[in-house]
Amino acid sequence: YLDLSANQDYLVWRINELARGTCLSSFRWDGGGRAERGDWDTSLPTDVAIIFHLFSTYMDSCLPPSPRIPDRRTFSLQYVKPLCAGAGKADHHGGAGKSSPPRSRN
């Protein structure tokens, strides 16, 4: 579940920070947290990417393996698509390039 980022220290630290308190109180839709090395930057995953990756990993562990998908990422490979073709990991699942929060349709 930590394959989202090469910076494993930040990823573990941020997951712990998001788990503190109630209702993801330190969640930032357009970035991440302030780690020991300084402010969040675009080389690090956004909070949106972290939360969605954790959700996808959980769903992968819940679904039975598919013979068509040998690496056991049944949910991720069947239901998770990048926002645009050729997008990098930072652009998946609400990447850092957005300038306003996501809007829900009512």
Gaussian input, Z-matrix of N, CA and C with variables (Angstrom, degrees):
# hf/3-21g

backbone

0 1
 N
 C     1     B1
 C     2     B2     1     A1
 N     3     B3     2     A2     1     D1
 C     4     B4     3     A3     2     D2
 C     5     B5     4     A4     3     D3
 N     6     B6     5     A5     4     D4
 C     7     B7     6     A6     5     D5
 C     8     B8     7     A7     6     D6
 N     9     B9     8     A8     7     D7
 C    10    B10     9     A9     8     D8
 C    11    B11    10    A10     9     D9
 N    12    B12    11    A11    10    D10
 C    13    B13    12    A12    11    D11
 C    14    B14    13    A13    12    D12
 N    15    B15    14    A14    13    D13
 C    16    B16    15    A15    14    D14
 C    17    B17    16    A16    15    D15
 N    18    B18    17    A17    16    D16
 C    19    B19    18    A18    17    D17
 C    20    B20    19    A19    18    D18
 N    21    B21    20    A20    19    D19
 C    22    B22    21    A21    20    D20
 C    23    B23    22    A22    21    D21
 N    24    B24    23    A23    22    D22
 C    25    B25    24    A24    23    D23
 C    26    B26    25    A25    24    D24
 N    27    B27    26    A26    25    D25
 C    28    B28    27    A27    26    D26
 C    29    B29    28    A28    27    D27
 N    30    B30    29    A29    28    D28
 C    31    B31    30    A30    29    D29
 C    32    B32    31    A31    30    D30
 N    33    B33    32    A32    31    D31
 C    34    B34    33    A33    32    D32
 C    35    B35    34    A34    33    D33
 N    36    B36    35    A35    34    D34
 C    37    B37    36    A36    35    D35
 C    38    B38    37    A37    36    D36
 N    39    B39    38    A38    37    D37
 C    40    B40    39    A39    38    D38
 C    41    B41    40    A40    39    D39
 N    42    B42    41    A41    40    D40
 C    43    B43    42    A42    41    D41
 C    44    B44    43    A43    42    D42
 N    45    B45    44    A44    43    D43
 C    46    B46    45    A45    44    D44
 C    47    B47    46    A46    45    D45
 N    48    B48    47    A47    46    D46
 C    49    B49    48    A48    47    D47
 C    50    B50    49    A49    48    D48
 N    51    B51    50    A50    49    D49
 C    52    B52    51    A51    50    D50
 C    53    B53    52    A52    51    D51
 N    54    B54    53    A53    52    D52
 C    55    B55    54    A54    53    D53
 C    56    B56    55    A55    54    D54
 N    57    B57    56    A56    55    D55
 C    58    B58    57    A57    56    D56
 C    59    B59    58    A58    57    D57
 N    60    B60    59    A59    58    D58
 C    61    B61    60    A60    59    D59
 C    62    B62    61    A61    60    D60
 N    63    B63    62    A62    61    D61
 C    64    B64    63    A63    62    D62
 C    65    B65    64    A64    63    D63
 N    66    B66    65    A65    64    D64
 C    67    B67    66    A66    65    D65
 C    68    B68    67    A67    66    D66
 N    69    B69    68    A68    67    D67
 C    70    B70    69    A69    68    D68
 C    71    B71    70    A70    69    D69
 N    72    B72    71    A71    70    D70
 C    73    B73    72    A72    71    D71
 C    74    B74    73    A73    72    D72
 N    75    B75    74    A74    73    D73
 C    76    B76    75    A75    74    D74
 C    77    B77    76    A76    75    D75
 N    78    B78    77    A77    76    D76
 C    79    B79    78    A78    77    D77
 C    80    B80    79    A79    78    D78
 N    81    B81    80    A80    79    D79
 C    82    B82    81    A81    80    D80
 C    83    B83    82    A82    81    D81
 N    84    B84    83    A83    82    D82
 C    85    B85    84    A84    83    D83
 C    86    B86    85    A85    84    D84
 N    87    B87    86    A86    85    D85
 C    88    B88    87    A87    86    D86
 C    89    B89    88    A88    87    D87
 N    90    B90    89    A89    88    D88
 C    91    B91    90    A90    89    D89
 C    92    B92    91    A91    90    D90
 N    93    B93    92    A92    91    D91
 C    94    B94    93    A93    92    D92
 C    95    B95    94    A94    93    D93
 N    96    B96    95    A95    94    D94
 C    97    B97    96    A96    95    D95
 C    98    B98    97    A97    96    D96
 N    99    B99    98    A98    97    D97
 C   100   B100    99    A99    98    D98
 C   101   B101   100   A100    99    D99
 N   102   B102   101   A101   100   D100
 C   103   B103   102   A102   101   D101
 C   104   B104   103   A103   102   D102
 N   105   B105   104   A104   103   D103
 C   106   B106   105   A105   104   D104
 C   107   B107   106   A106   105   D105
 N   108   B108   107   A107   106   D106
 C   109   B109   108   A108   107   D107
 C   110   B110   109   A109   108   D108
 N   111   B111   110   A110   109   D109
 C   112   B112   111   A111   110   D110
 C   113   B113   112   A112   111   D111
 N   114   B114   113   A113   112   D112
 C   115   B115   114   A114   113   D113
 C   116   B116   115   A115   114   D114
 N   117   B117   116   A116   115   D115
 C   118   B118   117   A117   116   D116
 C   119   B119   118   A118   117   D117
 N   120   B120   119   A119   118   D118
 C   121   B121   120   A120   119   D119
 C   122   B122   121   A121   120   D120
 N   123   B123   122   A122   121   D121
 C   124   B124   123   A123   122   D122
 C   125   B125   124   A124   123   D123
 N   126   B126   125   A125   124   D124
 C   127   B127   126   A126   125   D125
 C   128   B128   127   A127   126   D126
 N   129   B129   128   A128   127   D127
 C   130   B130   129   A129   128   D128
 C   131   B131   130   A130   129   D129
 N   132   B132   131   A131   130   D130
 C   133   B133   132   A132   131   D131
 C   134   B134   133   A133   132   D132
 N   135   B135   134   A134   133   D133
 C   136   B136   135   A135   134   D134
 C   137   B137   136   A136   135   D135
 N   138   B138   137   A137   136   D136
 C   139   B139   138   A138   137   D137
 C   140   B140   139   A139   138   D138
 N   141   B141   140   A140   139   D139
 C   142   B142   141   A141   140   D140
 C   143   B143   142   A142   141   D141
 N   144   B144   143   A143   142   D142
 C   145   B145   144   A144   143   D143
 C   146   B146   145   A145   144   D144
 N   147   B147   146   A146   145   D145
 C   148   B148   147   A147   146   D146
 C   149   B149   148   A148   147   D147
 N   150   B150   149   A149   148   D148
 C   151   B151   150   A150   149   D149
 C   152   B152   151   A151   150   D150
 N   153   B153   152   A152   151   D151
 C   154   B154   153   A153   152   D152
 C   155   B155   154   A154   153   D153
 N   156   B156   155   A155   154   D154
 C   157   B157   156   A156   155   D155
 C   158   B158   157   A157   156   D156
 N   159   B159   158   A158   157   D157
 C   160   B160   159   A159   158   D158
 C   161   B161   160   A160   159   D159
 N   162   B162   161   A161   160   D160
 C   163   B163   162   A162   161   D161
 C   164   B164   163   A163   162   D162
 N   165   B165   164   A164   163   D163
 C   166   B166   165   A165   164   D164
 C   167   B167   166   A166   165   D165
 N   168   B168   167   A167   166   D166
 C   169   B169   168   A168   167   D167
 C   170   B170   169   A169   168   D168
 N   171   B171   170   A170   169   D169
 C   172   B172   171   A171   170   D170
 C   173   B173   172   A172   171   D171
 N   174   B174   173   A173   172   D172
 C   175   B175   174   A174   173   D173
 C   176   B176   175   A175   174   D174
 N   177   B177   176   A176   175   D175
 C   178   B178   177   A177   176   D176
 C   179   B179   178   A178   177   D177
 N   180   B180   179   A179   178   D178
 C   181   B181   180   A180   179   D179
 C   182   B182   181   A181   180   D180
 N   183   B183   182   A182   181   D181
 C   184   B184   183   A183   182   D182
 C   185   B185   184   A184   183   D183
 N   186   B186   185   A185   184   D184
 C   187   B187   186   A186   185   D185
 C   188   B188   187   A187   186   D186
 N   189   B189   188   A188   187   D187
 C   190   B190   189   A189   188   D188
 C   191   B191   190   A190   189   D189
 N   192   B192   191   A191   190   D190
 C   193   B193   192   A192   191   D191
 C   194   B194   193   A193   192   D192
 N   195   B195   194   A194   193   D193
 C   196   B196   195   A195   194   D194
 C   197   B197   196   A196   195   D195
 N   198   B198   197   A197   196   D196
 C   199   B199   198   A198   197   D197
 C   200   B200   199   A199   198   D198
 N   201   B201   200   A200   199   D199
 C   202   B202   201   A201   200   D200
 C   203   B203   202   A202   201   D201
 N   204   B204   203   A203   202   D202
 C   205   B205   204   A204   203   D203
 C   206   B206   205   A205   204   D204
 N   207   B207   206   A206   205   D205
 C   208   B208   207   A207   206   D206
 C   209   B209   208   A208   207   D207
 N   210   B210   209   A209   208   D208
 C   211   B211   210   A210   209   D209
 C   212   B212   211   A211   210   D210
 N   213   B213   212   A212   211   D211
 C   214   B214   213   A213   212   D212
 C   215   B215   214   A214   213   D213
 N   216   B216   215   A215   214   D214
 C   217   B217   216   A216   215   D215
 C   218   B218   217   A217   216   D216
 N   219   B219   218   A218   217   D217
 C   220   B220   219   A219   218   D218
 C   221   B221   220   A220   219   D219
 N   222   B222   221   A221   220   D220
 C   223   B223   222   A222   221   D221
 C   224   B224   223   A223   222   D222
 N   225   B225   224   A224   223   D223
 C   226   B226   225   A225   224   D224
 C   227   B227   226   A226   225   D225
 N   228   B228   227   A227   226   D226
 C   229   B229   228   A228   227   D227
 C   230   B230   229   A229   228   D228
 N   231   B231   230   A230   229   D229
 C   232   B232   231   A231   230   D230
 C   233   B233   232   A232   231   D231
 N   234   B234   233   A233   232   D232
 C   235   B235   234   A234   233   D233
 C   236   B236   235   A235   234   D234
 N   237   B237   236   A236   235   D235
 C   238   B238   237   A237   236   D236
 C   239   B239   238   A238   237   D237
 N   240   B240   239   A239   238   D238
 C   241   B241   240   A240   239   D239
 C   242   B242   241   A241   240   D240
 N   243   B243   242   A242   241   D241
 C   244   B244   243   A243   242   D242
 C   245   B245   244   A244   243   D243
 N   246   B246   245   A245   244   D244
 C   247   B247   246   A246   245   D245
 C   248   B248   247   A247   246   D246
 N   249   B249   248   A248   247   D247
 C   250   B250   249   A249   248   D248
 C   251   B251   250   A250   249   D249
 N   252   B252   251   A251   250   D250
 C   253   B253   252   A252   251   D251
 C   254   B254   253   A253   252   D252
 N   255   B255   254   A254   253   D253
 C   256   B256   255   A255   254   D254
 C   257   B257   256   A256   255   D255
 N   258   B258   257   A257   256   D256
 C   259   B259   258   A258   257   D257
 C   260   B260   259   A259   258   D258
 N   261   B261   260   A260   259   D259
 C   262   B262   261   A261   260   D260
 C   263   B263   262   A262   261   D261
 N   264   B264   263   A263   262   D262
 C   265   B265   264   A264   263   D263
 C   266   B266   265   A265   264   D264
 N   267   B267   266   A266   265   D265
 C   268   B268   267   A267   266   D266
 C   269   B269   268   A268   267   D267
 N   270   B270   269   A269   268   D268
 C   271   B271   270   A270   269   D269
 C   272   B272   271   A271   270   D270
 N   273   B273   272   A272   271   D271
 C   274   B274   273   A273   272   D272
 C   275   B275   274   A274   273   D273
 N   276   B276   275   A275   274   D274
 C   277   B277   276   A276   275   D275
 C   278   B278   277   A277   276   D276
 N   279   B279   278   A278   277   D277
 C   280   B280   279   A279   278   D278
 C   281   B281   280   A280   279   D279
 N   282   B282   281   A281   280   D280
 C   283   B283   282   A282   281   D281
 C   284   B284   283   A283   282   D282
 N   285   B285   284   A284   283   D283
 C   286   B286   285   A285   284   D284
 C   287   B287   286   A286   285   D285
 N   288   B288   287   A287   286   D286
 C   289   B289   288   A288   287   D287
 C   290   B290   289   A289   288   D288
 N   291   B291   290   A290   289   D289
 C   292   B292   291   A291   290   D290
 C   293   B293   292   A292   291   D291
 N   294   B294   293   A293   292   D292
 C   295   B295   294   A294   293   D293
 C   296   B296   295   A295   294   D294
 N   297   B297   296   A296   295   D295
 C   298   B298   297   A297   296   D296
 C   299   B299   298   A298   297   D297
 N   300   B300   299   A299   298   D298
 C   301   B301   300   A300   299   D299
 C   302   B302   301   A301   300   D300
 N   303   B303   302   A302   301   D301
 C   304   B304   303   A303   302   D302
 C   305   B305   304   A304   303   D303
 N   306   B306   305   A305   304   D304
 C   307   B307   306   A306   305   D305
 C   308   B308   307   A307   306   D306
 N   309   B309   308   A308   307   D307
 C   310   B310   309   A309   308   D308
 C   311   B311   310   A310   309   D309
 N   312   B312   311   A311   310   D310
 C   313   B313   312   A312   311   D311
 C   314   B314   313   A313   312   D312
 N   315   B315   314   A314   313   D313
 C   316   B316   315   A315   314   D314
 C   317   B317   316   A316   315   D315

   B1=1.4384
   B2=1.5207
   B3=1.3119
   B4=1.4624
   B5=1.5233
   B6=1.3300
   B7=1.4640
   B8=1.5264
   B9=1.2993
   B10=1.4614
   B11=1.5230
   B12=1.3322
   B13=1.4617
   B14=1.5309
   B15=1.3206
   B16=1.4591
   B17=1.5304
   B18=1.3095
   B19=1.4623
   B20=1.5250
   B21=1.3272
   B22=1.4583
   B23=1.5200
   B24=1.3296
   B25=1.4685
   B26=1.5236
   B27=1.3427
   B28=1.4557
   B29=1.5272
   B30=1.3229
   B31=1.4549
   B32=1.5335
   B33=1.3215
   B34=1.4695
   B35=1.5265
   B36=1.3312
   B37=1.4637
   B38=1.5245
   B39=1.3485
   B40=1.4656
   B41=1.5296
   B42=1.3191
   B43=1.4701
   B44=1.5283
   B45=1.3260
   B46=1.4722
   B47=1.5255
   B48=1.3356
   B49=1.4644
   B50=1.5208
   B51=1.3177
   B52=1.4656
   B53=1.5299
   B54=1.3256
   B55=1.4683
   B56=1.5262
   B57=1.3175
   B58=1.4734
   B59=1.5133
   B60=1.2979
   B61=1.4593
   B62=1.5157
   B63=1.3070
   B64=1.4611
   B65=1.5203
   B66=1.2901
   B67=1.4680
   B68=1.5292
   B69=1.3156
   B70=1.4675
   B71=1.5286
   B72=1.3090
   B73=1.4600
   B74=1.5252
   B75=1.3291
   B76=1.4662
   B77=1.5304
   B78=1.3404
   B79=1.4680
   B80=1.5280
   B81=1.3337
   B82=1.4671
   B83=1.5148
   B84=1.3077
   B85=1.4672
   B86=1.5213
   B87=1.3236
   B88=1.4646
   B89=1.5228
   B90=1.3312
   B91=1.4554
   B92=1.5043
   B93=1.3245
   B94=1.4502
   B95=1.5086
   B96=1.3204
   B97=1.4538
   B98=1.5127
   B99=1.3019
   B100=1.4648
   B101=1.5171
   B102=1.3275
   B103=1.4614
   B104=1.5258
   B105=1.3303
   B106=1.4688
   B107=1.5306
   B108=1.3273
   B109=1.4624
   B110=1.5201
   B111=1.3087
   B112=1.4624
   B113=1.5066
   B114=1.3183
   B115=1.4582
   B116=1.5160
   B117=1.3257
   B118=1.4623
   B119=1.5234
   B120=1.3454
   B121=1.4649
   B122=1.5204
   B123=1.3119
   B124=1.4646
   B125=1.5252
   B126=1.3242
   B127=1.4705
   B128=1.5279
   B129=1.3293
   B130=1.4614
   B131=1.5291
   B132=1.3241
   B133=1.4677
   B134=1.5328
   B135=1.3379
   B136=1.4597
   B137=1.5276
   B138=1.3121
   B139=1.4638
   B140=1.5247
   B141=1.3284
   B142=1.4656
   B143=1.5301
   B144=1.3300
   B145=1.4690
   B146=1.5302
   B147=1.3285
   B148=1.4660
   B149=1.5244
   B150=1.3235
   B151=1.4634
   B152=1.5282
   B153=1.3266
   B154=1.4654
   B155=1.5283
   B156=1.3184
   B157=1.4716
   B158=1.5341
   B159=1.3260
   B160=1.4652
   B161=1.5267
   B162=1.3294
   B163=1.4612
   B164=1.5256
   B165=1.3243
   B166=1.4686
   B167=1.5229
   B168=1.3168
   B169=1.4630
   B170=1.5255
   B171=1.3360
   B172=1.4586
   B173=1.5255
   B174=1.3224
   B175=1.4645
   B176=1.5354
   B177=1.3200
   B178=1.4727
   B179=1.5171
   B180=1.3418
   B181=1.4705
   B182=1.5308
   B183=1.3245
   B184=1.4704
   B185=1.5296
   B186=1.3092
   B187=1.4599
   B188=1.5210
   B189=1.3257
   B190=1.4682
   B191=1.5313
   B192=1.3327
   B193=1.4623
   B194=1.5315
   B195=1.3024
   B196=1.4534
   B197=1.5250
   B198=1.3286
   B199=1.4663
   B200=1.5339
   B201=1.3348
   B202=1.4694
   B203=1.5257
   B204=1.3450
   B205=1.4625
   B206=1.5259
   B207=1.3277
   B208=1.4638
   B209=1.5307
   B210=1.3337
   B211=1.4697
   B212=1.5349
   B213=1.3376
   B214=1.4658
   B215=1.5225
   B216=1.3239
   B217=1.4649
   B218=1.5262
   B219=1.3195
   B220=1.4644
   B221=1.5272
   B222=1.3155
   B223=1.4655
   B224=1.5262
   B225=1.3239
   B226=1.4625
   B227=1.5254
   B228=1.3149
   B229=1.4597
   B230=1.5233
   B231=1.3250
   B232=1.4560
   B233=1.5250
   B234=1.3206
   B235=1.4584
   B236=1.5238
   B237=1.3055
   B238=1.4581
   B239=1.5221
   B240=1.3071
   B241=1.4642
   B242=1.5226
   B243=1.3239
   B244=1.4680
   B245=1.5253
   B246=1.3240
   B247=1.4584
   B248=1.5201
   B249=1.3321
   B250=1.4570
   B251=1.5227
   B252=1.3135
   B253=1.4632
   B254=1.5247
   B255=1.3123
   B256=1.4590
   B257=1.5158
   B258=1.3082
   B259=1.4682
   B260=1.5153
   B261=1.3242
   B262=1.4525
   B263=1.5116
   B264=1.3261
   B265=1.4642
   B266=1.5241
   B267=1.3302
   B268=1.4591
   B269=1.5272
   B270=1.3479
   B271=1.4503
   B272=1.5183
   B273=1.3155
   B274=1.4544
   B275=1.5138
   B276=1.3095
   B277=1.4558
   B278=1.5306
   B279=1.3173
   B280=1.4661
   B281=1.4994
   B282=1.2971
   B283=1.4547
   B284=1.5146
   B285=1.3026
   B286=1.4563
   B287=1.5180
   B288=1.3205
   B289=1.4483
   B290=1.5125
   B291=1.2958
   B292=1.4637
   B293=1.5297
   B294=1.3503
   B295=1.4528
   B296=1.5200
   B297=1.3224
   B298=1.4547
   B299=1.5242
   B300=1.3547
   B301=1.4499
   B302=1.5224
   B303=1.3423
   B304=1.4576
   B305=1.5278
   B306=1.3038
   B307=1.4627
   B308=1.5254
   B309=1.3200
   B310=1.4619
   B311=1.5180
   B312=1.3078
   B313=1.4686
   B314=1.5107
   B315=1.3041
   B316=1.4702
   B317=1.4991
   A1=113.06
   A2=118.22
   A3=120.98
   A4=113.45
   A5=118.00
   A6=119.90
   A7=112.69
   A8=119.09
   A9=123.06
   A10=112.19
   A11=117.31
   A12=120.98
   A13=110.25
   A14=115.39
   A15=120.02
   A16=110.81
   A17=116.96
   A18=121.66
   A19=108.85
   A20=115.77
   A21=121.97
   A22=112.85
   A23=117.79
   A24=120.56
   A25=110.67
   A26=116.57
   A27=119.94
   A28=110.46
   A29=116.95
   A30=121.17
   A31=111.51
   A32=117.13
   A33=120.99
   A34=110.28
   A35=116.65
   A36=120.56
   A37=110.69
   A38=116.89
   A39=120.02
   A40=111.76
   A41=117.52
   A42=120.31
   A43=109.52
   A44=117.36
   A45=120.84
   A46=111.49
   A47=117.41
   A48=120.91
   A49=110.97
   A50=117.33
   A51=120.94
   A52=111.25
   A53=116.67
   A54=121.12
   A55=112.59
   A56=117.82
   A57=121.15
   A58=110.82
   A59=115.67
   A60=120.17
   A61=111.70
   A62=114.71
   A63=120.33
   A64=111.06
   A65=115.49
   A66=123.31
   A67=113.96
   A68=117.80
   A69=121.80
   A70=110.88
   A71=117.66
   A72=121.89
   A73=114.09
   A74=118.43
   A75=119.60
   A76=112.83
   A77=117.39
   A78=123.03
   A79=110.71
   A80=115.32
   A81=121.52
   A82=107.68
   A83=117.97
   A84=121.37
   A85=111.79
   A86=118.06
   A87=121.04
   A88=113.82
   A89=117.98
   A90=119.34
   A91=111.52
   A92=114.45
   A93=120.46
   A94=109.74
   A95=115.51
   A96=120.25
   A97=113.16
   A98=114.46
   A99=122.00
   A100=108.26
   A101=116.64
   A102=122.06
   A103=109.92
   A104=115.85
   A105=120.58
   A106=112.27
   A107=116.73
   A108=119.23
   A109=113.33
   A110=117.57
   A111=120.41
   A112=112.61
   A113=115.36
   A114=121.63
   A115=112.30
   A116=115.15
   A117=121.94
   A118=108.55
   A119=116.54
   A120=121.03
   A121=108.84
   A122=117.05
   A123=121.33
   A124=114.05
   A125=118.52
   A126=119.67
   A127=110.94
   A128=117.03
   A129=122.62
   A130=109.56
   A131=117.38
   A132=119.08
   A133=111.41
   A134=115.55
   A135=120.49
   A136=109.22
   A137=115.61
   A138=119.59
   A139=110.51
   A140=117.04
   A141=120.99
   A142=110.01
   A143=117.04
   A144=120.87
   A145=110.78
   A146=117.24
   A147=120.66
   A148=110.86
   A149=117.10
   A150=120.92
   A151=110.52
   A152=117.07
   A153=119.05
   A154=111.28
   A155=117.30
   A156=120.56
   A157=110.68
   A158=117.28
   A159=120.33
   A160=110.75
   A161=116.81
   A162=120.76
   A163=110.91
   A164=117.18
   A165=121.14
   A166=111.40
   A167=116.69
   A168=120.64
   A169=110.75
   A170=116.15
   A171=119.83
   A172=110.40
   A173=117.09
   A174=120.50
   A175=110.70
   A176=118.05
   A177=121.16
   A178=111.08
   A179=116.29
   A180=119.79
   A181=112.17
   A182=117.53
   A183=121.51
   A184=113.32
   A185=116.83
   A186=120.04
   A187=111.08
   A188=117.04
   A189=119.21
   A190=109.99
   A191=117.29
   A192=119.76
   A193=110.96
   A194=115.07
   A195=121.23
   A196=108.73
   A197=118.42
   A198=119.71
   A199=112.02
   A200=116.62
   A201=120.25
   A202=112.44
   A203=117.30
   A204=121.41
   A205=108.31
   A206=116.99
   A207=120.51
   A208=115.84
   A209=119.61
   A210=118.56
   A211=113.77
   A212=118.88
   A213=125.24
   A214=113.44
   A215=119.09
   A216=122.52
   A217=108.76
   A218=115.39
   A219=122.15
   A220=111.95
   A221=117.73
   A222=121.01
   A223=110.74
   A224=117.11
   A225=121.34
   A226=112.63
   A227=116.68
   A228=119.08
   A229=113.42
   A230=117.95
   A231=119.96
   A232=113.46
   A233=118.01
   A234=120.24
   A235=115.81
   A236=118.95
   A237=120.96
   A238=108.72
   A239=115.11
   A240=121.47
   A241=108.79
   A242=116.94
   A243=118.59
   A244=110.15
   A245=116.30
   A246=120.32
   A247=112.50
   A248=117.25
   A249=120.05
   A250=108.44
   A251=116.84
   A252=120.88
   A253=109.88
   A254=116.10
   A255=121.44
   A256=113.99
   A257=117.36
   A258=120.14
   A259=110.27
   A260=116.17
   A261=120.93
   A262=110.20
   A263=117.75
   A264=121.77
   A265=111.94
   A266=117.79
   A267=119.54
   A268=111.66
   A269=118.12
   A270=121.23
   A271=112.85
   A272=119.21
   A273=121.71
   A274=110.16
   A275=116.08
   A276=122.55
   A277=112.98
   A278=117.64
   A279=120.01
   A280=112.39
   A281=117.75
   A282=122.54
   A283=114.33
   A284=115.40
   A285=122.00
   A286=113.45
   A287=119.22
   A288=121.40
   A289=114.86
   A290=119.67
   A291=122.59
   A292=110.24
   A293=116.34
   A294=119.73
   A295=113.59
   A296=118.14
   A297=121.03
   A298=109.15
   A299=117.06
   A300=118.38
   A301=111.54
   A302=116.63
   A303=119.00
   A304=110.38
   A305=116.09
   A306=120.84
   A307=109.59
   A308=116.05
   A309=119.81
   A310=108.95
   A311=114.93
   A312=120.52
   A313=108.30
   A314=117.17
   A315=121.15
   A316=111.16
   D1=-5.49
   D2=179.79
   D3=-99.91
   D4=14.05
   D5=-177.33
   D6=-80.43
   D7=5.13
   D8=179.86
   D9=-66.75
   D10=-34.36
   D11=-173.83
   D12=-142.33
   D13=146.68
   D14=175.26
   D15=-72.61
   D16=-22.40
   D17=179.59
   D18=-86.50
   D19=80.67
   D20=-176.10
   D21=-64.60
   D22=-35.49
   D23=179.67
   D24=-60.80
   D25=-46.77
   D26=179.21
   D27=-63.24
   D28=-44.49
   D29=-176.80
   D30=-59.94
   D31=-47.84
   D32=178.95
   D33=-64.71
   D34=-43.21
   D35=178.81
   D36=-60.39
   D37=-45.34
   D38=-176.28
   D39=-68.77
   D40=-38.13
   D41=176.62
   D42=-60.73
   D43=-43.30
   D44=177.46
   D45=-63.46
   D46=-40.71
   D47=178.23
   D48=-64.00
   D49=-43.07
   D50=179.90
   D51=-66.03
   D52=-29.85
   D53=-178.95
   D54=-77.35
   D55=-17.75
   D56=179.11
   D57=-73.55
   D58=150.73
   D59=176.08
   D60=73.27
   D61=-153.74
   D62=-177.32
   D63=-122.44
   D64=149.75
   D65=170.99
   D66=53.55
   D67=38.67
   D68=179.72
   D69=51.51
   D70=49.15
   D71=-173.06
   D72=-60.79
   D73=-24.35
   D74=178.85
   D75=-96.12
   D76=8.35
   D77=-179.63
   D78=-64.00
   D79=135.25
   D80=174.99
   D81=-125.39
   D82=118.70
   D83=-175.80
   D84=-67.06
   D85=-26.62
   D86=-173.98
   D87=-109.00
   D88=17.17
   D89=-179.25
   D90=-177.88
   D91=-144.19
   D92=-178.88
   D93=-143.74
   D94=-155.54
   D95=-175.69
   D96=-103.72
   D97=172.12
   D98=178.59
   D99=-90.25
   D100=108.28
   D101=-179.24
   D102=-90.95
   D103=179.42
   D104=-179.62
   D105=-57.27
   D106=-31.82
   D107=-175.75
   D108=-83.95
   D109=-2.83
   D110=177.82
   D111=129.40
   D112=-164.32
   D113=-177.70
   D114=-66.40
   D115=157.81
   D116=175.31
   D117=-64.20
   D118=143.52
   D119=173.31
   D120=-137.11
   D121=173.22
   D122=-173.17
   D123=-69.86
   D124=-6.11
   D125=174.85
   D126=-78.87
   D127=-11.68
   D128=-179.66
   D129=-103.88
   D130=152.51
   D131=178.62
   D132=-69.60
   D133=147.09
   D134=175.32
   D135=-73.06
   D136=163.62
   D137=175.12
   D138=-61.25
   D139=-37.52
   D140=177.52
   D141=-58.96
   D142=-46.72
   D143=-179.51
   D144=-63.47
   D145=-39.84
   D146=179.93
   D147=-64.87
   D148=-49.95
   D149=-178.13
   D150=-63.20
   D151=-43.75
   D152=-179.69
   D153=-67.02
   D154=-36.79
   D155=177.22
   D156=-64.35
   D157=-42.18
   D158=177.54
   D159=-62.97
   D160=-42.29
   D161=177.20
   D162=-61.50
   D163=-46.87
   D164=-179.54
   D165=-62.92
   D166=-40.51
   D167=178.57
   D168=-64.68
   D169=-41.19
   D170=176.47
   D171=-61.41
   D172=-46.72
   D173=179.83
   D174=-62.98
   D175=-38.16
   D176=175.73
   D177=-58.24
   D178=-38.30
   D179=-178.25
   D180=-75.45
   D181=-21.81
   D182=-178.48
   D183=-86.06
   D184=-32.57
   D185=-176.65
   D186=-81.35
   D187=145.31
   D188=177.24
   D189=-67.76
   D190=150.89
   D191=179.51
   D192=-63.40
   D193=147.91
   D194=178.13
   D195=-107.39
   D196=137.40
   D197=178.01
   D198=-64.54
   D199=-21.22
   D200=178.66
   D201=-81.40
   D202=-15.34
   D203=-177.34
   D204=-125.01
   D205=93.77
   D206=-172.81
   D207=-70.57
   D208=-20.44
   D209=-175.12
   D210=-91.43
   D211=12.41
   D212=173.10
   D213=67.30
   D214=20.45
   D215=176.25
   D216=-104.12
   D217=54.51
   D218=-173.13
   D219=-55.27
   D220=-51.57
   D221=-178.61
   D222=-64.64
   D223=-52.37
   D224=-174.93
   D225=-58.57
   D226=-44.64
   D227=-175.59
   D228=-78.74
   D229=-22.51
   D230=179.14
   D231=-93.76
   D232=-32.20
   D233=-169.80
   D234=-118.99
   D235=-11.65
   D236=-178.58
   D237=-106.36
   D238=121.67
   D239=-179.82
   D240=-122.80
   D241=148.55
   D242=174.98
   D243=-65.22
   D244=155.65
   D245=-179.80
   D246=-65.54
   D247=-31.28
   D248=177.00
   D249=-144.12
   D250=152.79
   D251=-178.83
   D252=-62.34
   D253=135.28
   D254=177.81
   D255=79.29
   D256=9.67
   D257=-178.90
   D258=-72.46
   D259=146.28
   D260=175.54
   D261=-81.70
   D262=174.70
   D263=-178.44
   D264=-57.56
   D265=-35.72
   D266=-178.35
   D267=-65.90
   D268=-21.96
   D269=-177.66
   D270=-91.15
   D271=-8.60
   D272=-179.75
   D273=-77.04
   D274=146.30
   D275=168.41
   D276=57.43
   D277=49.46
   D278=176.78
   D279=81.72
   D280=52.50
   D281=-175.68
   D282=-61.63
   D283=176.32
   D284=-172.45
   D285=-73.03
   D286=-9.76
   D287=-176.36
   D288=-74.01
   D289=-6.49
   D290=-177.98
   D291=-80.33
   D292=146.35
   D293=-179.46
   D294=-107.67
   D295=-2.26
   D296=177.39
   D297=-140.67
   D298=156.84
   D299=-177.83
   D300=-67.41
   D301=156.29
   D302=176.94
   D303=-63.82
   D304=147.04
   D305=-179.91
   D306=-111.57
   D307=139.88
   D308=177.62
   D309=-94.39
   D310=151.14
   D311=176.71
   D312=-96.42
   D313=125.49
   D314=178.95
   D315=-104.62

